[in-house]
Amino acid sequence: MEFSSGRARLKQARLAGDRRELYPHSLQFYLDPPTENVSLVEFESFAIDRLKLLKVVENLGVSYVRNSDSYKTKLGAELRKLKFPYKALAEDDYEARRKDHISHFILRLAYCQSEDLRRWFLQQEMDLLRYRFSELTESLRQKFLEHVNLPFEAISEDLKNELANELCTSTPGMTKVKEQMFYKVGLADAVDLFRARRVFIKDGFAYVPHKEIDAIVLNNYRTKLSKALALTARSLPSIQSDERLQPLLNHLSHSYVGPDYSVQKNTGKISLEQIDALSGKSFPLCMRQLHKALRDNHHLRHGGRMQYGLFLKGIGLTLEQALEFWKKEFIRGKVDADKILELVKGMHYQLACQKYFELMHDVDDIGFSLNHPNQYFTESQRLLSGGRELKKEPSNSGNSHQKSYSQESMNSSSAPTSSNTTADAELEGLEAYFTED
């Protein structure tokens, strides 16, 4: 009974005040790792949401000028959408602050494994902190600086008026000192600004304008986070021994977090006749190139077929349409698969080879027998160079007796014949038949 009542009091106390003590500010340097238990479902969902946010930060940094109105609007909308702390929310935003804290440390585990990953993670976290810090009000900014042990005090109006001339001449681009806020910062924290001669120095203190205080905070954060990532990388082997976390952490750094196109939403809305027209306007450059290569060569490598096939599925091509599309394309101008496969199934390997020669060289009847792979090559070169004239009469089915050979000859020549003919075959099924003994 006493234990139960004690737990109830503990829970009530935590809901009343301990939440604010655990996360006193919506912004932090992530100095202390979380110590509470987190379920695997929550672990993964927090990590994915944080990764989505950092991907948005990266994309916006490329598409817009940082700290521009468009940049701030879109990033703020993403923060609200993913339920991360936005500006300075009310005191009951405990869940958002908790998610922000835990998700940062999860991605820190996933992105400490290589120098490239650490660099990417550090840059996106820096950009995110820059935006969130710039959105704080003056009072909250002062509280945050005290929270992260950077007690930079804003100078009084009297002192600012007294040093107005010095501040104006020592600060590049400063025209209206009275409208700008200045912070009194220790010289050790403003070395970079002092070296660049961008601040006024007096009595061992730098008087840093509001627009430059961001750089000092970010440099301090960069130093702490970079060191923390290096320390996390050292302790990573002990984390990777956990079979539950290792696959997830290894997958996070290269996982796709965009919209899911594996579920068909436009099935049947695209016809085969529309593909050529759509490829010129609506296909991305990579898919447009694959489509052009397929139309030109009537062939794609395995990787290209996989990528293009999934793309066609995603834009709405049905299974039946896809089968018809690939079959027509593979046999167009190259191989009459049905005729050749019939000959192969009947073990008429030489006739199949001759039929393939006729199709590849666009002739009706070659008028001679093919007994050896090297003969195929020689006759092909003679035909292409104009050294042989071929008969144009349709082939006579009665001649098949005269062109047949002994079983030993067929078995001995079928394997080497296949090694050359199947190199250009467009159908995988045809290749399988030719490689059989």
Solvent accessible surface area in square Angstrom, and as a share of the most:
residue,aa,sasa,rsa
1,M,200,0.89
2,E,151,0.68
3,F,150,0.62
4,S,69,0.44
5,S,47,0.30
6,G,25,0.24
7,R,156,0.57
8,A,61,0.48
9,R,156,0.57
10,L,123,0.61
11,K,121,0.51
12,Q,131,0.58
13,A,50,0.39
14,R,117,0.43
15,L,88,0.44
16,A,65,0.51
17,G,20,0.19
18,D,55,0.29
19,R,68,0.25
20,R,114,0.41
21,E,131,0.59
22,L,102,0.51
23,Y,14,0.05
24,P,76,0.48
25,H,17,0.08
26,S,6,0.04
27,L,2,0.01
28,Q,26,0.12
29,F,6,0.02
30,Y,7,0.03
31,L,92,0.46
32,D,106,0.55
33,P,82,0.52
34,P,41,0.26
35,T,135,0.79
36,E,73,0.33
37,N,150,0.77
38,V,43,0.25
39,S,65,0.42
40,L,84,0.42
41,V,122,0.70
42,E,48,0.21
43,F,22,0.09
44,E,83,0.37
45,S,49,0.31
46,F,22,0.09
47,A,0,0.00
48,I,43,0.22
49,D,32,0.16
50,R,0,0.00
51,L,0,0.00
52,K,69,0.29
53,L,1,0.00
54,L,0,0.00
55,K,64,0.27
56,V,35,0.20
57,V,1,0.00
58,E,55,0.25
59,N,90,0.46
60,L,15,0.08
61,G,17,0.16
62,V,128,0.74
63,S,80,0.52
64,Y,75,0.28
65,V,117,0.67
66,R,101,0.37
67,N,66,0.34
68,S,35,0.23
69,D,119,0.62
70,S,53,0.34
71,Y,3,0.01
72,K,60,0.25
73,T,92,0.54
74,K,95,0.40
75,L,0,0.00
76,G,1,0.01
77,A,44,0.34
78,E,31,0.14
79,L,0,0.00
80,R,130,0.47
81,K,151,0.64
82,L,17,0.08
83,K,148,0.63
84,F,4,0.02
85,P,0,0.00
86,Y,42,0.16
87,K,88,0.37
88,A,41,0.32
89,L,69,0.34
90,A,68,0.52
91,E,121,0.54
92,D,123,0.64
93,D,14,0.07
94,Y,22,0.08
95,E,98,0.44
96,A,16,0.12
97,R,27,0.10
98,R,24,0.09
99,K,20,0.09
100,D,2,0.01
101,H,14,0.06
102,I,4,0.02
103,S,0,0.00
104,H,0,0.00
105,F,24,0.10
106,I,6,0.03
107,L,0,0.00
108,R,18,0.06
109,L,35,0.17
110,A,0,0.00
111,Y,5,0.02
112,C,0,0.00
113,Q,64,0.28
114,S,46,0.29
115,E,96,0.43
116,D,97,0.50
117,L,42,0.21
118,R,57,0.21
119,R,135,0.49
120,W,48,0.17
121,F,0,0.00
122,L,20,0.10
123,Q,65,0.29
124,Q,10,0.05
125,E,3,0.01
126,M,6,0.03
127,D,3,0.01
128,L,2,0.01
129,L,6,0.03
130,R,56,0.20
131,Y,4,0.01
132,R,12,0.04
133,F,3,0.01
134,S,32,0.20
135,E,38,0.17
136,L,12,0.06
137,T,79,0.46
138,E,103,0.46
139,S,69,0.44
140,L,44,0.22
141,R,7,0.02
142,Q,43,0.19
143,K,122,0.52
144,F,0,0.00
145,L,0,0.00
146,E,102,0.46
147,H,81,0.36
148,V,4,0.03
149,N,119,0.61
150,L,10,0.05
151,P,93,0.58
152,F,8,0.03
153,E,116,0.52
154,A,40,0.31
155,I,23,0.12
156,S,64,0.42
157,E,106,0.48
158,D,114,0.59
159,L,51,0.25
160,K,10,0.04
161,N,78,0.40
162,E,121,0.54
163,L,7,0.03
164,A,26,0.20
165,N,120,0.61
166,E,70,0.31
167,L,0,0.00
168,C,49,0.29
169,T,117,0.68
170,S,34,0.22
171,T,4,0.02
172,P,60,0.38
173,G,74,0.71
174,M,17,0.08
175,T,113,0.66
176,K,127,0.54
177,V,12,0.07
178,K,150,0.64
179,E,139,0.62
180,Q,39,0.17
181,M,49,0.22
182,F,1,0.01
183,Y,2,0.01
184,K,74,0.31
185,V,0,0.00
186,G,25,0.24
187,L,60,0.30
188,A,91,0.70
189,D,66,0.34
190,A,1,0.01
191,V,63,0.36
192,D,80,0.41
193,L,15,0.07
194,F,100,0.42
195,R,164,0.60
196,A,60,0.47
197,R,205,0.75
198,R,84,0.31
199,V,11,0.06
200,F,28,0.12
201,I,53,0.27
202,K,76,0.32
203,D,121,0.63
204,G,44,0.42
205,F,78,0.33
206,A,0,0.00
207,Y,10,0.04
208,V,0,0.00
209,P,0,0.00
210,H,63,0.28
211,K,98,0.42
212,E,18,0.08
213,I,0,0.00
214,D,27,0.14
215,A,39,0.30
216,I,9,0.05
217,V,1,0.00
218,L,12,0.06
219,N,67,0.34
220,N,34,0.17
221,Y,1,0.00
222,R,94,0.34
223,T,94,0.54
224,K,71,0.30
225,L,2,0.01
226,S,50,0.32
227,K,136,0.58
228,A,22,0.17
229,L,2,0.01
230,A,44,0.34
231,L,90,0.45
232,T,19,0.11
233,A,30,0.23
234,R,188,0.69
235,S,58,0.37
236,L,13,0.06
237,P,92,0.58
238,S,77,0.50
239,I,53,0.27
240,Q,51,0.23
241,S,88,0.57
242,D,40,0.21
243,E,150,0.67
244,R,157,0.57
245,L,30,0.15
246,Q,71,0.32
247,P,86,0.54
248,L,28,0.14
249,L,1,0.01
250,N,56,0.29
251,H,95,0.43
252,L,0,0.00
253,S,27,0.18
254,H,137,0.61
255,S,12,0.08
256,Y,153,0.58
257,V,26,0.15
258,G,34,0.33
259,P,88,0.56
260,D,90,0.47
261,Y,153,0.58
262,S,79,0.51
263,V,95,0.55
264,Q,58,0.26
265,K,160,0.68
266,N,62,0.32
267,T,72,0.42
268,G,47,0.45
269,K,141,0.60
270,I,29,0.15
271,S,39,0.25
272,L,33,0.17
273,E,148,0.66
274,Q,78,0.35
275,I,0,0.00
276,D,77,0.40
277,A,74,0.57
278,L,47,0.23
279,S,10,0.07
280,G,39,0.37
281,K,188,0.80
282,S,76,0.49
283,F,18,0.08
284,P,64,0.40
285,L,142,0.70
286,C,79,0.47
287,M,21,0.09
288,R,118,0.43
289,Q,108,0.48
290,L,38,0.19
291,H,9,0.04
292,K,119,0.50
293,A,26,0.20
294,L,0,0.00
295,R,60,0.22
296,D,85,0.44
297,N,85,0.44
298,H,32,0.14
299,H,68,0.30
300,L,11,0.06
301,R,199,0.73
302,H,119,0.53
303,G,42,0.41
304,G,14,0.14
305,R,44,0.16
306,M,103,0.46
307,Q,106,0.47
308,Y,0,0.00
309,G,22,0.21
310,L,109,0.54
311,F,45,0.19
312,L,1,0.01
313,K,94,0.40
314,G,22,0.21
315,I,39,0.20
316,G,0,0.00
317,L,4,0.02
318,T,31,0.18
319,L,125,0.62
320,E,122,0.55
321,Q,41,0.18
322,A,23,0.18
323,L,114,0.57
324,E,74,0.33
325,F,9,0.04
326,W,40,0.14
327,K,116,0.49
328,K,99,0.42
329,E,1,0.00
330,F,19,0.08
331,I,59,0.30
332,R,112,0.41
333,G,73,0.70
334,K,61,0.26
335,V,1,0.01
336,D,44,0.23
337,A,6,0.05
338,D,85,0.44
339,K,102,0.43
340,I,0,0.00
341,L,33,0.16
342,E,121,0.54
343,L,45,0.22
344,V,9,0.05
345,K,130,0.55
346,G,38,0.37
347,M,89,0.40
348,H,83,0.37
349,Y,32,0.12
350,Q,12,0.06
351,L,33,0.16
352,A,0,0.00
353,C,6,0.03
354,Q,6,0.02
355,K,54,0.23
356,Y,6,0.02
357,F,1,0.00
358,E,15,0.07
359,L,56,0.28
360,M,64,0.29
361,H,34,0.15
362,D,129,0.67
363,V,20,0.12
364,D,86,0.44
365,D,14,0.07
366,I,2,0.01
367,G,33,0.32
368,F,31,0.13
369,S,32,0.21
370,L,4,0.02
371,N,77,0.39
372,H,99,0.44
373,P,11,0.07
374,N,101,0.52
375,Q,49,0.22
376,Y,28,0.11
377,F,127,0.53
378,T,68,0.40
379,E,14,0.06
380,S,13,0.09
381,Q,88,0.39
382,R,97,0.36
383,L,36,0.18
384,L,126,0.63
385,S,93,0.60
386,G,61,0.59
387,G,53,0.51
388,R,62,0.23
389,E,168,0.75
390,L,22,0.11
391,K,115,0.49
392,K,130,0.55
393,E,105,0.47
394,P,116,0.73
395,S,68,0.44
396,N,94,0.48
397,S,100,0.64
398,G,48,0.46
399,N,46,0.24
400,S,48,0.31
401,H,160,0.71
402,Q,148,0.66
403,K,36,0.15
404,S,60,0.39
405,Y,75,0.28
406,S,65,0.42
407,Q,77,0.34
408,E,128,0.58
409,S,42,0.27
410,M,26,0.12
411,N,78,0.40
412,S,79,0.51
413,S,11,0.07
414,S,8,0.05
415,A,49,0.38
416,P,52,0.33
417,T,13,0.08
418,S,6,0.04
419,S,77,0.50
420,N,82,0.42
421,T,6,0.04
422,T,16,0.09
423,A,81,0.63
424,D,84,0.44
425,A,4,0.03
426,E,17,0.08
427,L,36,0.18
428,E,104,0.47
429,G,41,0.40
430,L,1,0.00
431,E,60,0.27
432,A,56,0.43
433,Y,66,0.25
434,F,15,0.06
435,T,90,0.52
436,E,99,0.44
437,D,153,0.79
